[in-house]
C-alpha cells in the first residue's frame, strides 16, 4: 500500500523544503502517528528540496537525515516547553516523530520518498495535452482534457465519500481515457458529469 501527501501550489516559485518546513513536519506527524511497516509514503511537492533532505528523494542512506530530524524535533519541543517559540504548526509533528522508537523512525524514513519539484498545478493541462498527442487531434485533445478533469474530480469525490475505492488504478484511468476518446470521436451523445 502507498500513502500520498500532495502539496500542490499555483505559485510560480516556492521556497525549498527544509528541516524546518511546516509542510514536512505536518506530514511526518500524520505518518508517524499512523505508521505501518507495509506502506510506502510519498510527499509530492512543487517546491525544491534542500541539500539536507536530498536523501529522501532517492534510495540513499537516511541515517544522517534521521539524526538531523531528531535534533530539529527535540529543539522545537524544548523551545516550545521553555516558551521561547510556540511552534504551533510543527510541534505536533515533532512530538509524533519523537514518540516513535529510533528503530521505527529509521523504518519510517526508509519508506518515505519525497517527490520534489513536481509540475505546478497550472501545467497539468499542458502535460495532459502532451500525453494525449498521439491519441487525438488538437481540437479533440482539448475536449478530452476537460473530460479527464471532470472524471478525476468526480472520481476523487466518490473515493472520499467511500462510494468507490480510494485507490484509482492505472487500468481504471486507461479505460476511462479510452471511453472518453471513443465518445468524442463517435457519433453518440456524450455522458457528462
C-alpha positions, 0 to 999 in steps of 0.5 A, a space after each residue: 500500500 502507498 500513502 500520498 501527501 500532495 502539496 500542490 501550489 499555483 505559485 510560480 516559485 516556492 521556497 525549498 523544503 527544509 528541516 524546518 518546513 511546516 509542510 514536512 513536519 505536518 506530514 511526518 506527524 500524520 505518518 508517524 502517528 499512523 505508521 505501518 511497516 507495509 506502506 510506502 509514503 510519498 510527499 509530492 511537492 512543487 517546491 525544491 528540496 534542500 541539500 539536507 533532505 536530498 536523501 529522501 528523494 532517492 534510495 540513499 542512506 537516511 541515517 544522517 537525515 534521521 539524526 538531523 530530524 531528531 535534533 530539529 524535533 527535540 529543539 522545537 519541543 524544548 523551545 516550545 516547553 521553555 516558551 521561547 517559540 510556540 511552534 504551533 504548526 510543527 510541534 505536533 509533528 515533532 512530538 509524533 516523530 519523537 514518540 516513535 522508537 529510533 528503530 521505527 523512525 529509521 523504518 519510517 524514513 526508509 519508506 518515505 520518498 519525497 517527490 520534489 519539484 513536481 509540475 505546478 498545478 497550472 501545467 497539468 493541462 499542458 502535460 495532459 495535452 502532451 500525453 494525449 498527442 498521439 491519441 487525438 487531434 488538437 481540437 479533440 485533445 482539448 475536449 478530452 482534457 476537460 473530460 479527464 478533469 471532470 472524471 478525476 474530480 468526480 472520481 476523487 469525490 466518490 473515493 472520499 465519500 467511500 462510494 468507490 475505492 480510494 485507490 484509482 488504478 492505472 487500468 481504471 484511468 486507461 479505460 476511462 481515457 479510452 471511453 472518453 476518446 471513443 465518445 468524442 470521436 463517435 457519433 453518440 451523445 456524450 455522458 457528462 458529469 
